[in-house]
Amino acid sequence: MIQELATFYHKQLFEDCLPFWFPRAVDQKHGGFLHCFDHDGTLVDSDKSVWAQGRMSWMLLTLYLEHERRSEWLEWAESGLRFLEDKCTDPVDGRMFFHVARDGTPIRKRRYNYSESFAAIAFAAHASATGSDRSQDKARRLFHNFTDWNFTPGRIPPKFTGARPLTGLGPRMITLVTAQELQLRLGVDELTTAWIDRCLEEIESLFVKPELRVVMETVAPDGSVSDHFDGRTLNPGHAIEGAWFVMEEARRRNDSRLLKIGCDMLDWMWERGWDEEHGGLLYFCDLNGKPVQEYWHAMKFWWPHDEALIATLLAHHLTADKRYLEMHEQCRNWAFSNFADEQHGDWYGYLNRDGTRSSSLKGNLWKSFFHHPRALHFCHRIANGF
């Protein structure tokens, strides 16, 4: 069964997903990547997500490092990195944009700075692939900028008044996985280890609630639950993504206590998120079973299912518990039956609750060559025993 999964994911990655995106995504005129595609690869919008430039560069470089050193993968990734450096940083404050026009003209910069984290892992992978000291230095500077912005009090402009402060799981998750990538590509050091330790401790102490069997998305600064819409809203797919980041660190450290935390996170959020009526993972749900205010709460997005594929297969690999393989197959069968486009390749991004297609989009400012190929790549590696 496991070897069949290895073959399946390899085929999906290299015969279905990758051919949809490349070479059509490479912008030969302005550099970087186009990624707002309809189901058949028709370009819907030429604007560019800065997230996508880093994420797609990283994914290509990961394939270059871990599958085959194809010159075109390196060449395309370097085009993305040049676009990031030349077009995507605001010279006024050094922060990266979120959304630019095809030629790099700035369109939008957001309060948060995840663009830096995705650029950091891309430059780290490039340093590993080429031995570039410049890329290594760039990766470390971007990681510093990302952590400084997210964890230094007062850096991020407030979104709300100070009457009901909340803090989120997202920055801890992304810091954890970014530091893990830097360690993988640049080597273990005290700084990244300290950030990993801090994020693991804060995820466990603030967001993981054994008494409620839940992973919170946002909490008060002391970890208490805010009994309002924003505080009660859960994102099962996001928490499941965080679960496999924790499990991956447990694997690297051979840490059974950490593995249990990651498996608990997966179990609890699978229980809350899996749609028993229609299958698939709900996008949002409420801590106490109350109505959720976001109108897309019951839709099925592509990326939570990709994260669940990784988390369940990794949990099975690390624990040998057959229950996780059953969960993996449940998710795999539902997701590939509903998201996959057998005619043109890759996955659709957005489904209604019953699994019917909500949109024909394959790419936009959030969906690009990242979550799905990452899942296919990681599942292939896990099935092969790393």
N, C-alpha and C positions, 0 to 999 in steps of 0.2 A: 504493500500500500504506500509506504513512504517513498520508495523509489519511483512509483507511478506519479506521486505528487511532484517529485523533482523533475521528471520529464514533462509533466503538464505545465509547470510554471516556467520552465525554460522555453517551451514552445510558445506560451502566451506572451512572454517578454519579447522574444526575438522574431516571431512570425506574425504577431498580432498587434502588439502595442507599439514597439519601436518603429515599424514601417509606416504606421499612421502618422507619426510625428516628424520623422526625418526621411529625407532632407527638407521637407516643405517648411518646417519651422525656422530654418536658418534664413535670416534676413541678409541677403547678399548685398543690398544697397546701403543699409545703415548700420549693419552689425547687430549682434544680439539675436534674440528669438522673437518671432511672431508666435502667438499661441491662442488667439481667439478664433477658433475654428468651429464650423458647423459639422454635422455628422459625417459628411462626405469629404471633409478637408477643405471646404470652401472658406475663405477668409471672411469673417463676419465683421471684425474690427481690427485696425492696424495698431491701436494703442498697445502699450506694453506694461505689464506688471513688473516692478522691480523684484518682487519676490520671485517671479518666474525666471528672471535672468540668473539669479543665484541658484535657485533650485534645479533648473535644467542643466546648468553648467556642472553642478555637483553630481547630478545623476549620470551624466555622460562620463565624467571623470571616474566615478565609482565603477561603472562598467569597464572603463579603460583599465583600471587598476585590478579589478577582481574577476573579469571574464577574459578579455582579450585586448591587447594594445593596438587597437585600430587607429590609424593616423587620423581618419576623419572625425572620430569621436573627440580626440584631443584638439583638433583644429576648430571644431564647432564650439567646444567648451571655451577655448581661448577667445573666440569671438564674443561669447557672452561675458567673459571677464573684462575684456576691453571695454565693452559697452557699459558695464557697471562702473568702471573707473572713470571713463570719459564723460558719461552722461547722467549718472544716477545719484551723484552726491551734490548737495547744496553747498556752494562755496561760502555762503554766509555763516553757517553754523557747523558745517562738517557732517550733518546728518543726511541720511539717504532718503530719497523720495520713495513713494509707494507706487505712483502711477505716472508714466510719461508717454508722450506721443511717440510715433514710430521713429522719428529722428532724434529723440531724447529730450525734446522740449518738456519742461516740468508741467505736470497737470495737478498733482496732489501730493501732499506730504501729511502723514497722519500723526496723531499724538504718540502712538507707540512706535517702536523701531525694529520690528522683526525683519525688515529688509537687511539689516546689518547681520543678523544671525545666519541667514541663508547665504549671504555673501561670504561670511567667515568660513563656513564649511566648504564652500566652493574653492576659495583660495587655499585652504588647508589641503584639500585633495589635489589641487594643482601643484602645490609644493611637493607633495609626496610623489606625484607622477613625474615631475621634471627636475626636482632638486632645487627649485628656485627659492633662494633666501628672501627675495623680495615678496614672493607670494606668502611665504611663512610669516614674515613681519606684518604683511597686510592682514592676514587671518587673525593674528593676535591683537592687532589694533582694533579691528572690527569687533572682536569678542569683548574687548575692554569697553568700547563705546556702547555695546549692547547692554552689558551688565551695569555699567555706570548709569545709563539712562533709566533702566528698569528698577534698580535697587537703591539708588541714592535718593533719600527723601527730598521731595520738592522738585525733582528734575522734570517729571511728566506733568504738563499742565492739567489741572483738575478738570474732570468731566462733570462732576456733581459738586454740590456744596459739601462742606465738611461735617454735615449733620449726621450722616450715616455712612461712615467710611467702610469700604470693602476692599479686599485684596484677592487676586485671582490665581488659579492653578496654572494658567498659561505661561507666564514668565518663568516659573520654576521648571515646568516641563521642557520648555525650549532651551533654557540655560543648561539643563541636564544633558539633553541630547547633543547640543552644540559642543559642550565640553567633552563629551564622549567622542565625538567626531574629531575634535582637535587632538585628543590623546591618541586616537587610532592613527592619525596621519602624521602628527608632529612629535609624538612621544608624550609620556606621562610627566607632568611637572607639578609643583606644589600648588600653583594658582588654579589650574583646572581641577585638581583633586579637591581643593578647598571648596570650589563652587559646586562640584558634584556632591560632596558631603553635605553642604548647606542645603541644597535643593532637596536631597533625599530626606533630610531631617524635617524640613518645612512641609514637604508633601505629606509626610506621615503625621506630623503633629498638628497641622492646621486643616488639612483637607480629607484625610482618610478617617472615617468615623465607624469603627467596628460596632459600636452600640446601635448604630442605625443601618449598618450594612450598606454604606454608600461612600462615594467619593464626591465631595462637593466641588462645584465649579468656582464659586466665590464664597468667601466667608468674611466676617469681621476680622480686623487685624489680630485679635486674640484667638481666632479659630472658631468662635461661636457662630451659630447660624442666625442669619438675619431673616426673620419670618415675614418676608415680602416677596413680590414677584421675582426681583433680581436675585435675591438671596436663595430662594428655593429652587430656581431653575437649574436642572441638571443637563449635562451634555454627555450621554453615555459613550459616544464614539471618541470624544476627546479624552475622557478618563481612561478608556481602554487603550488609547494610544499611549497615555502616560504609564499605564500598567506595563506595556512591553518595554518602555524605556527603563523602568525599574527592574524588570526581569533581566534585561540585557546587562545591567550593572551587576545584578546578582550572579549572572553567568560569568562575567569577567572576574569577579572577586571570589567565586565559589562560596557564596554567602547564602545559607539556607534561610536565615531570618528575613533577609531582603527578598528572597524568592517568594516566601509566603505572603509578604505584603503585596507584591506584584500580582500574585495569583488571586488574592482576596479582592484586589481592585478589579480585576477582570471578572471574577465571579459575580460580585455585587452589581456591577454596572451592566453585565449581560442580563442578569435577572430583571433589572429595571428597564433596560432598553430594547430587548428583543420583543418584537411584535408577535404575540401568540396568534393573533387573528390572521394577519396577512404575511407574516414573515419579514425578515429584515430588521434593521435597527432604526428605531425612532430617533429623530434628530434632537428633540428636547422632551423632557418630562419633568414633573414637579416632585419635589422631595416627599410631599405628603399626599400625593395623588390628586391634588387640586388642578384646576385648569391652568394651562400655560398661556401667557399673553402673546408670544410670538406665533403668528399665523402659519408659519411653515413647520411647526413643531412635529407634525406627523408625517412630513415628507421623508423620503429615503435619499440621502446624499451618497455619492460614490465613496468619499474618503473614509467615513466611519467603518465601512465594510472592508476596505483595504487594511485599515488598522486592526480590525478584528481578525482578519486572516493571519496577520503576523502574530498577534498576541496569543491566539489559540494554538497555533502550531508551535510557537516557542514554548508555551506552557507545557505542551505535550512532550516536547523534546527534553525539557529540563526536569519534568516530574515523572514521565512515563505513565501518566494517568490517562487511560483511554477516553475518559469523559471529555478531555480537551480535544482529542482528535474527532470525536463525535460532534462537538461544537464547531470545529473547523469545517467539517464536511457540511454541516447544516448551513453555515454562512457561505461556503464556497458554492454549494448547489444553488442557493437562492440568488446570490450576487451575480454569478455568471449566467444564470437563466434570465435575469432581468436587466442588468446594466450592459451586458456585452452586445456589440454590434458585429455579427458574423460577416456582414457584407463588407464593411469598410474598416473594421478593426477598432481597437481600444474600447473604452467604456463611455456610455452616456454619463452625464454628471448628476442628473436630477430626475427622480421618479416621484410619483404620487404614492400615497400610503399603500395602495393595492398593487404597486409594482408597475403600473402603466407609466409610460414616459411623460414627464411634465414638459421637457424641453429637449430639442435635438442637439443642444450644444455639447461639444466635446472639449471646448476650452474657453476660458474667460480670464478675468483678472485673478481668480483664485484657483481655477483648475488648469493645470498645465502638465508637462511631462515630469511628474513628481510622485504623488501619492500612489498611483496605480503601478508605475514601473518599480517604485521602491518596494511595494508589497510583493510583486512578482519576483524581484531580485532576492529579497530577504527570505521569502518562502522557499525559493530554490536552494538558497544556501542552508537554511535550517534542515530541509529534507535531505540534503547531502551531508549533514552533520557538521556544517561549517568547514 
